Amino acid sequence: MEKLIQQLINGLHVGSIYALIALGYTMVYGIIKLINFAHGDILMIGAFLAYFMLSSGLPIWAVIVISAILCALIGMAIEKFAYKPLRNAPRISALITAIAVSLFIQNLFMILFKPDPKPFPKTVSLGSLSLGGIRLDGITILTIVVSVALMIALEIFINKTMIGKSMKATSQDSKAASLMGININRTISVTFAVGSMLAAIGGILFSMAYPLIDPYMGTMPGLKAFVAAVLGGIGVIPGAMIGGFIMGIAESLTKAYISSQLSDAVVFGILIVVLLVKPAGLLGKNTKEKV
Amino acid sequence: MNNRKKRYAINTALVLALFVVLNTLISVGVIDMYYEGIIMMIGINIILATSLNLTTGFLGQLALGHAGFMAVGAYASALFTLNAGAGLPDILLLVISLLIGGLMAGLFGVVVGIPALRLRGDYLGIITLGFGEMIRVLLINLEITGGPLGLRGIYPLTDFTNIFWIMVIVVVVIFSLMNSRHGRSIISIRENEIAADAVGVPTEFYKVFTFALSAFFAGVAGGLFAHYMMVLDPKKFNFMFSIEILVIVVLGGMGSITGSIIAAIILTVLPELLRDFSDYRLLIYAVMLLGIMLFKPSGLLGTKEFSFIRKRDKEDMKTEGLGGEE
C-alpha cells in the first residue's frame, strides 16, 4: 500500500512536468494544427540556459524567469522563420519542417556543448517529509505546486484576458477571427511564446528531478508530453493536464511493478488503445470533417 | 502501345547495362569492398525509401515508424536463417527469409494500419511513431532478439547481385502498382480522401493495403540489411533512423519513385563523403530538410518521374496524368 502511494506521488511529480510541456503542444496544435516537434527541444534549451546561469551563480528565481523569457523569444523566432512561411502549405510539409527544426536544434547543441551529459547543479535543497513510510521530497512538492499554479494561471490567461480570448477565437476559426479584427500573426506568436515559456520551466523542473542534461534530453519527455496531449484530446487544455498526469502515473507504476525498461512501451500502448477507443482523446470532441 | 513497349525495352536494357557495368567493375576490382558496401547500402536504402514513399508520398499519410517495420523484418528473417538455415542453398534461404521478414513486417503493418483506418491526418504519424518506439523497446527486452546486445553471427547471404535484383523487383512492383488502377485509387486518397470515398473508392481498404505493402517492403529491406551487416543492434532502429528514411523521401519528392531513388543515392553517398565532418552530418541533414521545405516543399522532383525517354504516347499521359501535376 505504501509502495503504491509512493509510486502515485512519483507519478504525479513526473506527470505534472509532462502536463506542463503538453500544454505547449496542445496550444500550438489547437491554433495552427501543427505538431511542433521542436517543443521538446525548447525544453532542452531551457534546461541548458538554466545550467549555465546557475553555474554562474544567479539565484534560482532569476534563472527561471530569464530562461523562460529567452525560450519564449526562441519559440517565437522558430515560428516566424520556419513555420510562418508554410502556413498555407500542406500539413505534411509543416510537420516535416518541425522535425527538421528539432533535428537542427539538437545537433547544433550537440556540436556546441558536446553530447556527453552534464550534471545539473543542485539548486534548492529542500528537505523531505516523511509520513508513515511515504517520503515526500521537497522537490516533488515544489514541482507539483509550480505546475498546478502555472496551469491555473494559463486557464485564467486564456479565459479572461483579451489576447487569451483571441487565441481561443483563432483556434476555432482563424479566418473568421481575422475578419473580426484579431491580429492572427500576433496571436500565433503569443501562443508560441507562452508554450515555450512553459516548456522552459518544465525543462528546469525536469532537470532538477533527473539532474543530468544533454542535447537529446528533450526528445523523450517531449514525445511523452505530446502523447499526453493526444491522450487528453489535442487542442483541449484540461485534457493536456489529465493526459500528463495519466502518463506520469502509468510510467511510474510500470517502472515499479513491471519493468523499468518497458515503461516507454506501456506509455505508447496506452496511447494506441485510447486512440482506438476514442480517437479524439479523452476530453476531445469528435469533429466530422466537412467536404 | 508500341511506344510503351519501346520504353519497357529501353528501361530493361538500361537496368541490365547498369548491372553489367557495376558487376564488371566489382569483379575486376575497380570498385573495392568499401565502395561495394556503399552500393549495397544504396540498394537497401532505395527499397526503404520507395516503400515509405508508398505511404507518405502516394497515400499522403505521414508514417514516422518505418524503422520499426524494417526492424521487424530484419529480426524475423535473421532469426529464420539462424534457426532453420541448415542445409538449404544460400539463395533459396535468402529468398525464404526475406519473404518471412517481409510478411512479418506486413502483418505488423496490418495491425498498425487497422487503427489507422479509423483515424485521420496526423494521428497515423503518431501511431506509427509510438509503434516504432514500442518495437525498439521490445527488441531490447525480448530474449529471442538477443536483448540490448542484439543478434550476432547472422549468415552473410547478400551480395551485390542479389541486392541489386531484389531492389529492381521492388521498384518495378511499386512502379507498376502506382501506374495501375489501384495506384490511382491510392493517389485519389492523397488528393482528397472524402471525395475519393464519395466516388466509391474503398479508401479504408486501400489505406491498410498500402500501409501493409509499405511495411512488407521495409521488412524485405530489413532482411537484406540483416544478412549484409551480420549483426543487428536494436539501437539502430530508432526514431532518428525513421526520420533519415523520411528525409530521403522528402528530398526526392513525395510521390516520385525516381526521386526517391536519386535521393537515396545522394543521401547514402553524402554521409560517406562527409565522414570527416561526422559531427555535422545530422546538422547538415536538418538544414537541408529545412531548406527543401521552405524553398521547394515538393522535393527535388515533386511528383514527377525522371525518365530518359521523353516521348510518351497519349495513353501513357493519361495514366500518369493524375500524379503529374502539383
Contacts between the chains, C-beta under 8 A, distances in Angstrom:
chain1	res1	chain2	res2	distance
A	33	B	122	8.0
A	35	B	122	5.9
A	35	B	125	7.4
A	35	B	126	7.7
A	82	B	290	6.6
A	82	B	294	7.4
A	85	B	294	5.7
A	86	B	293	6.7
A	86	B	294	7.2
A	86	B	297	7.1
A	89	B	293	8.0
A	89	B	297	5.4
A	90	B	297	7.5
A	91	B	121	7.0
A	91	B	122	7.1
A	92	B	56	7.4
A	92	B	60	7.1
A	92	B	62	5.4
A	92	B	254	7.3
A	93	B	293	5.5
A	93	B	297	4.4
A	95	B	62	6.0
A	95	B	122	7.0
A	95	B	125	6.9
A	96	B	62	8.0
A	96	B	246	7.1
A	96	B	250	5.6
A	96	B	289	6.7
A	96	B	293	5.7
A	97	B	289	7.7
A	97	B	290	6.5
A	97	B	293	4.3
A	97	B	294	7.3
A	99	B	243	6.1
A	99	B	246	7.6
A	99	B	289	7.4
A	100	B	286	5.1
A	100	B	289	3.8
A	100	B	290	4.5
A	100	B	293	6.4
A	101	B	286	7.6
A	101	B	290	6.9
A	103	B	243	7.0
A	103	B	282	6.1
A	103	B	283	7.9
A	103	B	285	6.4
A	103	B	286	3.8
A	103	B	289	7.0
A	104	B	283	6.7
A	104	B	286	3.7
A	104	B	287	6.5
A	104	B	290	6.5
A	106	B	282	7.7
A	107	B	280	7.7
A	107	B	282	4.4
A	107	B	283	4.0
A	107	B	285	8.0
A	107	B	286	6.0
A	108	B	283	6.2
A	110	B	279	7.2
A	110	B	282	8.0
A	111	B	279	5.6
A	111	B	280	6.7
A	111	B	283	6.4
A	219	B	239	7.5
A	223	B	129	7.4
A	223	B	133	7.5
A	223	B	239	8.0
A	226	B	126	7.7
A	227	B	126	7.5
A	227	B	130	7.0
A	230	B	123	7.7
A	230	B	126	5.9
A	259	B	141	7.0
A	261	B	137	6.7
A	261	B	140	6.5
A	261	B	141	5.1
A	262	B	137	6.4
A	262	B	141	6.1
A	264	B	133	6.0
A	264	B	134	7.7
A	264	B	137	5.1
A	265	B	133	7.3
A	265	B	134	4.6
A	265	B	137	4.1
A	265	B	138	6.3
A	265	B	141	7.9
A	268	B	130	3.6
A	268	B	131	7.4
A	268	B	133	5.5
A	268	B	134	5.1
A	269	B	130	7.9
A	269	B	134	6.6
A	271	B	126	7.3
A	271	B	127	7.9
A	271	B	130	5.3
A	272	B	115	6.5
A	272	B	127	6.1
A	272	B	130	5.9
A	272	B	131	7.4
A	275	B	115	6.4
A	275	B	119	6.3
A	275	B	123	6.2
A	275	B	126	7.5
A	275	B	127	6.5
A	276	B	115	5.0
A	276	B	118	7.1
A	279	B	118	5.8
A	279	B	119	5.1
A	279	B	123	6.8
A	289	B	120	6.8
A	289	B	194	6.3
A	291	B	194	5.0
A	291	B	195	7.2
A	291	B	198	7.2
